[in-house]
């Protein structure tokens, strides 16, 4: 991991031997530590170095740990500070926690416990900063609590949510299964003026085609056998709130036209009625399918696709934001501890390394299921490598950064030869989108690859 992604830990202790040992231990844990003997200089580092967390000794000459804590929190109010204390000063340390310290440890301390406390403290700090940023841009905090992470990829998602906060634009949330698309949809709803209005979710994949129209639009009395009374649909139930159409790619063709009318005219008709009804609901849709490819294949209406994709928010897969894995682990451990009545304290550094090195084909959903499985069947105090399933132990190499995956894919495709893509381009008359769909590649990635291979799609187009 590059230094830019390693959490910074400031350590201030007048015991040089202990300071150096702690700094080395923190480095082995994957942090970027900075050691300082003088507490006054330590205070200047708080402001100039911008640490993510700090560890202060309680008793130091010139300025004790409590005074250093007080001044550090004036500079960085959200800085998590861990105090190191001898047995005789525990009462003082407890008071310091009440005054703003995150936690304290008695000497001699356990390095594993320090690592676990730091993991939790950093998770809490990241969440607080995330809530504050979103509160500043949207004026609201709810519904953002589950979007955990600080990677550039997830920050891009949060920026997009903030950008559409006060608009009524239709939003299409795309991404692989298990990445948290519904959480993003809820954040879009909560970030604007519709927060107090209903948020109605429709899983288009789970409702049979024959019932979906009725669920969406409702029906009139006598519309079909058994319709003894009229019934409102989801769009009426949402009123001026948000309708979230999950798995929009599964909606059948006949309903796509009716959905298009809602997007264009804000009107619909109940089953068995001719009277048009109006809706003021905002539409947010989500899919894990390539809708652009579906349009080319004739399975999805092109006009509906572009009406849905006014604003697109792409949720990254977990393998492209692996620096968020420790934050997600700690976040869901806390939730699962409450739900399962467990007291799992954290994950060992070796097990965390395995989790970070895994490719997570099931994304966050797979991570949560794994933690629940381990906590249910093992219930350890600390999750270690031995608690993980066998396929984690058989990883032949650590996971690669996202850009390295792309480079590796490039090399593999290059070794397959240019002829493959030349034949596809000739077959599809230079249409890069169709070639990408055929080859199972992202269109932008294919365009870059063709450029690297010096293949011009324009040469294959029919004049």
Backbone torsions as a table, in degrees:
resi	resn	phi	psi	omega
1	UNK	NA	136.4	179.4
2	UNK	-70.9	156.6	-179.6
3	UNK	-59.4	-29.2	-178.6
4	UNK	-64.7	-24.0	-178.1
5	UNK	-101.9	-8.4	-178.8
6	UNK	-84.4	127.9	178.7
7	UNK	-60.0	137.8	-179.4
8	UNK	-90.4	128.6	-179.6
9	UNK	-121.4	118.9	176.9
10	UNK	-91.6	126.8	178.7
11	UNK	-117.1	124.4	178.8
12	UNK	-123.1	115.2	-179.4
13	UNK	-156.0	134.8	-178.1
14	UNK	-80.3	-8.0	175.9
15	UNK	-86.2	102.6	-173.2
16	UNK	-60.9	-42.5	-177.8
17	UNK	-63.7	-45.3	178.9
18	UNK	-65.4	-39.4	-179.6
19	UNK	-60.6	-47.6	-178.2
20	UNK	-65.9	-38.3	179.2
21	UNK	-65.6	-40.6	-179.1
22	UNK	-68.4	-38.7	178.2
23	UNK	-61.9	-44.0	179.2
24	UNK	-65.0	-39.1	178.8
25	UNK	-64.2	-41.1	179.7
26	UNK	-65.8	-36.1	176.2
27	UNK	-62.1	-42.4	-179.7
28	UNK	-67.1	-23.5	177.4
29	UNK	-80.2	-8.5	179.5
30	UNK	100.0	10.1	178.9
31	UNK	-94.6	168.5	172.3
32	UNK	-110.5	93.9	-174.7
33	UNK	-90.0	155.8	173.2
34	UNK	-134.1	120.3	-178.1
35	UNK	-98.8	141.5	179.3
36	UNK	-144.6	132.3	179.9
37	UNK	-85.0	-40.0	-175.3
38	UNK	-85.3	118.0	-178.9
39	UNK	-63.2	-30.3	178.5
40	UNK	-66.6	-42.2	175.2
41	UNK	-67.4	-33.0	176.7
42	UNK	-59.6	-37.6	178.9
43	UNK	-64.6	-38.4	177.9
44	UNK	-67.1	-32.7	177.7
45	UNK	-67.0	-31.5	178.1
46	UNK	-58.1	-40.1	-177.7
47	UNK	-82.5	-41.8	-172.8
48	UNK	-87.3	-30.7	-175.1
49	UNK	-95.9	-19.4	177.2
50	UNK	56.1	64.0	-179.8
51	UNK	-70.5	157.7	176.1
52	UNK	-85.8	-24.8	176.9
53	UNK	-158.1	166.0	-177.7
54	UNK	-141.5	150.4	174.7
55	UNK	-125.3	118.3	-178.3
56	UNK	-117.2	138.3	168.7
57	UNK	-74.5	146.2	-175.8
58	UNK	-76.7	-39.4	-177.6
59	UNK	-107.9	113.4	177.6
60	UNK	-143.1	146.8	179.1
61	UNK	-73.3	144.6	177.0
62	UNK	91.4	-43.1	177.5
63	UNK	-159.2	119.8	-178.8
64	UNK	-78.5	171.4	-174.9
65	UNK	-64.5	-31.4	179.8
66	UNK	-67.9	-43.4	178.6
67	UNK	-67.0	-39.5	177.7
68	UNK	-64.2	-40.0	176.3
69	UNK	-59.3	-48.3	-177.5
70	UNK	-60.0	-45.0	-178.5
71	UNK	-71.2	-36.8	179.6
72	UNK	-64.2	-39.2	-179.6
73	UNK	-71.4	-22.6	173.0
74	UNK	-68.7	-33.7	178.8
75	UNK	-79.8	-47.4	-179.8
76	UNK	-128.4	90.9	-176.1
77	UNK	-59.1	-25.5	-176.5
78	UNK	-99.4	9.9	-178.0
79	UNK	-72.1	120.7	175.4
80	UNK	-75.7	125.8	-177.9
81	UNK	-120.1	126.3	176.5
82	UNK	-105.5	127.5	-178.0
83	UNK	-101.5	138.3	173.8
84	UNK	-102.9	128.8	-172.9
85	UNK	-139.6	149.3	171.7
86	UNK	-81.5	165.0	-174.7
87	UNK	-55.8	-38.8	-175.0
88	UNK	-70.8	-10.1	-176.6
89	UNK	-116.8	19.5	-179.4
90	UNK	-60.2	-41.3	-179.4
91	UNK	-59.7	-40.5	177.5
92	UNK	-64.6	-40.4	179.8
93	UNK	-64.8	-39.5	177.9
94	UNK	-61.6	-42.0	177.3
95	UNK	-64.3	-36.7	178.9
96	UNK	-63.9	-37.0	176.5
97	UNK	-62.3	-40.5	176.4
98	UNK	-63.9	-27.3	-179.0
99	UNK	-89.3	-0.7	175.3
100	UNK	133.9	-9.8	177.0
101	UNK	-68.4	148.3	-179.3
102	UNK	-74.0	-42.7	-178.7
103	UNK	-168.2	176.0	175.7
104	UNK	-141.4	157.7	177.4
105	UNK	-132.0	138.3	175.4
106	UNK	-82.9	143.1	173.6
107	UNK	-83.1	145.8	-8.7
108	UNK	-71.9	141.5	-172.6
109	UNK	-103.1	163.6	179.1
110	UNK	-99.1	122.9	-178.6
111	UNK	-62.6	-34.8	178.3
112	UNK	-62.2	-39.7	180.0
113	UNK	-67.9	-38.0	176.6
114	UNK	-61.0	-42.6	-179.5
115	UNK	-62.3	-43.1	-179.8
116	UNK	-65.8	-42.1	179.1
117	UNK	-64.5	-40.1	178.9
118	UNK	-64.9	-40.7	178.3
119	UNK	-58.1	-47.1	-179.7
120	UNK	-66.3	-41.5	-178.6
121	UNK	-64.1	-41.3	-179.7
122	UNK	-68.6	-37.8	175.8
123	UNK	-60.8	-46.1	179.9
124	UNK	-62.3	-42.4	-178.8
125	UNK	-64.3	-44.2	179.9
126	UNK	-62.1	-41.0	179.4
127	UNK	-65.0	-42.9	179.9
128	UNK	-63.0	-42.6	178.6
129	UNK	-64.5	-39.4	179.7
130	UNK	-64.6	-44.2	179.3
131	UNK	-62.6	-42.4	-177.5
132	UNK	-65.1	-43.0	179.5
133	UNK	-60.7	-45.9	-179.7
134	UNK	-69.0	-33.8	177.5
135	UNK	-66.0	-35.5	179.2
136	UNK	-69.1	-36.0	-175.7
137	UNK	-89.2	-26.0	-177.1
138	UNK	-121.0	-15.5	-178.5
139	UNK	78.7	8.7	-177.9
140	UNK	-141.3	154.5	-178.1
141	UNK	-117.9	-30.3	-174.4
142	UNK	-61.4	153.1	177.9
143	UNK	76.8	-9.6	176.6
144	UNK	-93.7	-7.8	-172.7
145	UNK	-64.2	-26.2	-176.9
146	UNK	-90.0	-12.3	178.6
147	UNK	-87.2	89.4	-171.9
148	UNK	-99.6	132.7	175.8
149	UNK	151.6	161.1	177.4
150	UNK	-134.7	7.4	-179.7
151	UNK	-67.8	156.8	175.7
152	UNK	-56.5	-34.7	-177.9
153	UNK	-65.5	-43.1	-178.0
154	UNK	-79.3	-28.3	175.6
155	UNK	-64.9	-33.5	177.2
156	UNK	-63.8	-38.5	177.2
157	UNK	-64.6	-45.8	-179.3
158	UNK	-64.1	-37.4	176.8
159	UNK	-63.0	-40.0	179.7
160	UNK	-66.1	-40.1	177.7
161	UNK	-61.4	-43.9	178.7
162	UNK	-64.1	-35.9	-177.5
163	UNK	-66.7	-31.7	-178.7
164	UNK	-96.7	9.3	-171.7
165	UNK	-52.5	-52.4	-173.8
166	UNK	-104.4	22.0	176.6
167	UNK	-104.8	167.7	174.4
168	UNK	-109.1	14.3	-176.4
169	UNK	-62.3	144.5	173.3
170	UNK	-70.4	137.6	-175.4
171	UNK	-121.2	133.7	173.9
172	UNK	-111.4	118.7	179.4
173	UNK	-100.4	120.0	-177.3
174	UNK	-119.0	156.1	179.3
175	UNK	156.2	167.6	-179.1
176	UNK	-67.4	162.7	177.5
177	UNK	-63.0	135.6	176.6
178	UNK	88.6	6.0	-177.5
179	UNK	-86.6	-13.6	178.9
180	UNK	102.2	36.6	-177.1
181	UNK	-66.9	-35.5	179.4
182	UNK	-67.4	-34.9	176.6
183	UNK	-60.7	-40.5	177.9
184	UNK	-65.6	-41.6	178.6
185	UNK	-61.3	-41.9	178.5
186	UNK	-65.8	-35.8	178.2
187	UNK	-66.4	-38.3	176.0
188	UNK	-60.2	-44.2	179.4
189	UNK	-63.5	-44.7	-175.0
190	UNK	-73.6	-19.4	-173.1
191	UNK	-84.7	-9.3	-178.0
192	UNK	-114.9	-165.2	-176.3
193	UNK	-74.5	-4.2	-179.6
194	UNK	-92.4	7.8	-173.2
195	UNK	-53.2	-40.2	-177.7
196	UNK	-81.7	-5.1	-178.7
197	UNK	-91.3	168.4	-177.8
198	UNK	-65.4	147.1	170.3
199	UNK	-117.0	108.8	-172.9
200	UNK	-108.7	124.0	-178.3
201	UNK	-104.5	130.9	175.0
202	UNK	-123.0	117.9	176.1
203	UNK	-88.7	99.1	-174.6
204	UNK	-64.6	-20.8	-178.0
205	UNK	-84.0	-23.4	-174.0
206	UNK	-94.5	-14.8	-179.0
207	UNK	-96.9	126.9	178.7
208	UNK	-56.0	146.7	-178.7
209	UNK	-54.5	-36.5	-176.5
210	UNK	-69.6	-20.0	-178.4
211	UNK	-105.1	-16.8	-171.6
212	UNK	-62.8	-41.9	-179.9
213	UNK	-61.0	-42.6	179.0
214	UNK	-63.3	-40.9	-179.8
215	UNK	-66.9	-38.4	-177.9
216	UNK	-73.1	-46.3	-169.0
217	UNK	-111.2	-13.0	-177.9
218	UNK	82.8	-179.5	-179.6
219	UNK	-144.5	159.7	175.9
220	UNK	-88.9	160.7	176.5
221	UNK	-62.4	132.1	179.9
222	UNK	78.8	9.9	-178.5
223	UNK	-63.7	-29.8	178.8
224	UNK	-157.2	170.8	-179.3
225	UNK	-60.2	125.2	-179.6
226	UNK	97.9	-8.6	179.4
227	UNK	-85.3	77.0	-174.8
228	UNK	-78.9	-15.0	178.1
229	UNK	-147.0	160.9	178.7
230	UNK	-72.8	155.1	-178.8
231	UNK	-143.3	132.5	176.8
232	UNK	-78.9	150.3	177.4
233	UNK	-97.7	-173.2	-176.6
234	UNK	-63.2	-36.4	-178.4
235	UNK	-66.4	-34.8	175.7
236	UNK	-73.6	-37.1	178.7
237	UNK	-64.0	-33.5	-179.8
238	UNK	-71.5	-25.5	-179.4
239	UNK	53.5	-117.5	-179.6
240	UNK	-98.1	16.2	179.9
241	UNK	-87.8	-138.5	-176.5
242	UNK	-126.5	134.2	172.1
243	UNK	-103.2	119.0	179.5
244	UNK	-102.4	111.6	-179.7
245	UNK	-96.4	92.7	-179.6
246	UNK	-79.4	145.0	-177.4
247	UNK	54.2	51.4	-177.6
248	UNK	-61.9	-23.6	179.6
249	UNK	-66.5	-13.8	-178.7
250	UNK	-90.2	-4.2	-175.5
251	UNK	-70.3	133.0	-175.5
252	UNK	-69.9	157.9	-176.0
253	UNK	-55.5	-46.6	-178.3
254	UNK	-58.4	-34.1	-179.7
255	UNK	-79.0	-22.0	-179.4
256	UNK	-60.9	-37.8	179.5
257	UNK	-66.0	-40.8	179.3
258	UNK	-68.0	-36.3	176.9
259	UNK	-66.8	-36.6	177.4
260	UNK	-60.6	-38.9	179.1
261	UNK	-62.5	-39.3	178.8
262	UNK	-62.3	-42.5	-179.0
263	UNK	-68.4	-35.6	-176.9
264	UNK	-83.8	-43.7	-170.3
265	UNK	-115.3	-9.2	-176.4
266	UNK	60.9	33.0	178.4
267	UNK	-131.6	158.5	177.0
268	UNK	-156.4	169.1	175.5
269	UNK	-127.6	141.0	174.3
270	UNK	-69.8	157.6	175.4
271	UNK	-63.2	127.3	178.9
272	UNK	88.3	5.2	178.8
273	UNK	-119.9	159.8	172.2
274	UNK	-113.2	-15.5	-178.9
275	UNK	-73.0	132.2	177.5
276	UNK	-82.4	137.9	175.8
277	UNK	-114.8	152.3	-177.9
278	UNK	-105.0	156.1	176.8
279	UNK	-137.8	143.2	176.5
280	UNK	-110.7	12.6	-176.6
281	UNK	-72.2	145.9	173.0
282	UNK	-87.0	144.4	179.4
283	UNK	-108.7	125.7	169.9
284	UNK	-121.7	126.3	-178.6
285	UNK	-118.3	159.0	179.3
286	UNK	-143.1	149.9	177.1
287	UNK	-158.0	150.9	171.4
288	UNK	-106.0	7.6	-179.8
289	UNK	-99.3	159.9	177.1
290	UNK	-84.1	89.6	-176.7
291	UNK	-64.5	-33.1	178.4
292	UNK	-63.5	-39.3	175.6
293	UNK	-67.8	-36.3	177.2
294	UNK	-63.6	-36.8	177.0
295	UNK	-62.0	-45.7	-179.5
296	UNK	-64.5	-33.1	-179.4
297	UNK	-83.0	-5.2	178.3
298	UNK	86.0	10.2	-178.4
299	UNK	-93.1	-8.9	-178.5
300	UNK	-143.3	138.1	-176.9
301	UNK	-66.3	132.2	-179.9
302	UNK	-66.3	-41.3	-178.8
303	UNK	-65.5	-36.9	177.6
304	UNK	-67.9	-39.7	180.0
305	UNK	-57.9	-47.5	-177.6
306	UNK	-73.5	-26.3	174.4
307	UNK	-70.2	-34.9	178.7
308	UNK	-74.3	-38.0	-174.7
309	UNK	-92.2	48.9	171.9
310	UNK	-65.7	-48.5	172.8
311	UNK	-124.0	127.2	176.8
312	UNK	-112.7	130.1	174.4
313	UNK	-115.3	116.5	-178.0
314	UNK	-95.6	118.2	179.0
315	UNK	-90.1	120.4	-174.4
316	UNK	-72.9	149.1	172.6
317	UNK	-68.7	158.4	-175.7
318	UNK	-63.6	-30.2	-179.3
319	UNK	-65.8	-18.2	178.7
320	UNK	-96.3	4.8	178.2
321	UNK	-142.9	49.5	-172.7
322	UNK	-66.7	-20.3	175.8
323	UNK	-67.3	-14.0	178.0
324	UNK	-86.5	-9.1	-175.7
325	UNK	-58.6	-47.2	178.5
326	UNK	-59.5	-39.2	179.3
327	UNK	-65.0	-43.0	179.3
328	UNK	-66.2	-40.3	179.1
329	UNK	-59.8	-49.9	-178.8
330	UNK	-65.6	-37.6	179.1
331	UNK	-62.2	-48.2	-176.8
332	UNK	-79.0	-24.8	172.3
333	UNK	-60.3	-43.8	179.9
334	UNK	-62.2	-43.3	179.5
335	UNK	-65.5	-45.2	-177.5
336	UNK	-69.7	-32.8	175.5
337	UNK	-57.8	-42.7	179.5
338	UNK	-68.9	-42.9	-174.8
339	UNK	-73.7	-38.1	-176.3
340	UNK	-95.9	-0.2	-177.2
341	UNK	57.1	51.3	177.8
342	UNK	-116.2	169.5	178.5
343	UNK	-134.2	47.2	177.2
344	UNK	-69.8	124.9	-173.1
345	UNK	-84.6	-25.6	-178.4
346	UNK	165.7	-161.5	-176.4
347	UNK	-127.2	135.7	178.5
348	UNK	-65.1	158.9	-178.5
349	UNK	-63.5	-35.0	179.3
350	UNK	-67.5	-43.4	179.1
351	UNK	-66.9	-37.8	178.8
352	UNK	-64.1	-36.4	177.0
353	UNK	-62.6	-39.4	176.9
354	UNK	-65.3	-42.1	-179.3
355	UNK	-64.9	-39.4	179.8
356	UNK	-71.0	-26.4	-178.1
357	UNK	-86.8	-4.0	-177.6
358	UNK	-85.1	150.3	-175.0
359	UNK	-85.3	-13.8	175.6
360	UNK	50.2	66.2	177.3
361	UNK	-62.0	-27.2	177.6
362	UNK	-92.7	3.6	175.4
363	UNK	59.8	-146.3	-172.9
364	UNK	-63.9	-35.1	179.1
365	UNK	-59.3	-41.0	178.6
366	UNK	-65.9	-39.0	179.3
367	UNK	-62.3	-46.1	-179.6
368	UNK	-63.3	-43.3	179.2
369	UNK	-63.6	-37.6	178.0
370	UNK	-62.9	-47.9	-179.6
371	UNK	-61.0	-42.4	180.0
372	UNK	-63.8	-38.9	179.0
373	UNK	-63.7	-47.0	-178.8
374	UNK	-64.1	-43.0	-177.9
375	UNK	-68.9	-32.0	-179.2
376	UNK	-73.9	-46.0	-172.6
377	UNK	-92.2	-24.7	-177.7
378	UNK	-111.3	-38.1	-178.2
379	UNK	47.7	53.0	-178.5
380	UNK	-82.1	162.1	172.7
381	UNK	-72.7	-41.2	176.5
382	UNK	-126.0	126.9	176.5
383	UNK	-74.7	122.2	-177.9
384	UNK	-117.0	177.0	-176.4
385	UNK	-57.4	-38.7	-177.8
386	UNK	-64.2	-17.9	179.6
387	UNK	-85.7	-11.1	-176.6
388	UNK	-84.0	151.6	179.1
389	UNK	-60.6	160.7	-175.6
390	UNK	-58.2	-34.7	-174.7
391	UNK	-68.1	-15.8	174.2
392	UNK	-75.5	-32.4	-178.8
393	UNK	-75.8	-21.7	-174.9
394	UNK	-94.6	13.0	178.1
395	UNK	-68.4	124.3	-175.3
396	UNK	-76.0	-23.2	-178.3
397	UNK	-157.8	155.9	178.1
398	UNK	-64.6	155.3	-179.6
399	UNK	-64.8	152.5	-178.8
400	UNK	-98.2	151.0	173.3
401	UNK	-60.0	159.7	-175.0
402	UNK	-57.1	-41.9	-177.1
403	UNK	-68.3	-28.5	178.5
404	UNK	-71.5	-36.5	175.2
405	UNK	-57.2	-44.3	-179.3
406	UNK	-63.6	-42.3	-179.9
407	UNK	-64.6	-41.2	179.3
408	UNK	-62.8	-42.3	179.1
409	UNK	-62.7	-39.3	177.3
410	UNK	-57.7	-46.9	-176.3
411	UNK	-64.7	-40.9	179.0
412	UNK	-63.2	-41.3	179.7
413	UNK	-69.3	-35.2	178.8
414	UNK	-64.6	-38.7	-178.9
415	UNK	-67.8	-23.1	176.9
416	UNK	-71.3	-15.4	176.8
417	UNK	95.5	153.2	-179.6
418	UNK	-73.1	-21.2	-172.5
419	UNK	-61.2	-35.5	-179.7
420	UNK	-58.0	-47.2	-178.1
421	UNK	-74.4	-30.8	176.5
422	UNK	-64.4	-40.4	179.1
423	UNK	-66.8	-40.9	178.7
424	UNK	-65.6	-42.8	179.4
425	UNK	-63.6	-37.9	177.7
426	UNK	-66.8	-40.1	-178.6
427	UNK	-66.1	-40.8	-178.2
428	UNK	-98.1	15.8	174.7
429	UNK	52.9	45.5	173.9
430	UNK	79.5	6.8	-179.8
431	UNK	-78.9	103.0	-174.5
432	UNK	-65.7	-35.7	-179.0
433	UNK	-62.7	-44.0	179.5
434	UNK	-67.7	-36.6	177.4
435	UNK	-64.4	-43.2	179.5
436	UNK	-61.1	-42.8	179.3
437	UNK	-63.2	-43.1	-179.9
438	UNK	-63.6	-42.1	-175.5
439	UNK	-84.7	-7.1	-179.0
440	UNK	72.0	34.6	-178.3
441	UNK	-117.7	156.7	171.0
442	UNK	-69.2	138.4	-175.1
443	UNK	-61.3	-44.8	-179.3
444	UNK	-62.8	-40.0	179.6
445	UNK	-64.9	-40.9	179.1
446	UNK	-64.7	-40.7	179.3
447	UNK	-60.0	-42.3	178.3
448	UNK	-65.9	-39.2	-179.9
449	UNK	-64.6	-43.9	178.8
450	UNK	-61.8	-37.3	177.9
451	UNK	-64.5	-42.1	178.6
452	UNK	-64.6	-33.5	179.8
453	UNK	-85.4	-0.6	179.1
454	UNK	59.9	43.6	176.5
455	UNK	-110.6	120.9	-178.7
456	UNK	-98.2	110.9	-179.2
457	UNK	-58.4	-27.2	-178.1
458	UNK	-61.5	-26.1	-179.2
459	UNK	-69.5	-16.3	-176.2
460	UNK	-102.6	1.0	-178.2
461	UNK	-83.3	144.3	179.8
462	UNK	-75.3	117.8	-178.1
463	UNK	-66.7	NA	NA
